[in-house]
Amino acid sequence: KLLLTVLISKKGFYVAATGGVVGQQQGQSNPAEAPPSIPKKGDGSYDYTALTESMVNVKKEFPSESKVIVGAEGDISYEVLVQTMDAVRETPGKDRKLLFTDVTLGAM
């Protein structure tokens, strides 16, 4: 199983699956100190486009997988949570493609 997880922090998105955090250095002992897989943009906003691109790449590797767990730090706004769920569920635009449609919310 993939066990795909997207965690929202004040620093950005942590994308993880069975085997570790995407972008994390090998041998990094404390994942909380690791930089996010997808950091916030220079203006401090979340990079939903990069998150969707990451999900597209994961979907290419696991085309039959539809589940993702989304978690957030306690002070993350509801709007950010919803936009994150949208970014992992489907690609934007006219020719939308479904990505991970079975979204489960988890505590962080």
Secondary structure, DSSP 8 states (H G I E B T S, - for coil): ----EEEE-SSEEEEEETTEETT--TT-S-GGGS--SEE--TTS---HHHHHHHHHHHHHH-TT--EEEEEE-TT--HHHHHHHHHHHHB--STT--B---EEEEEE-
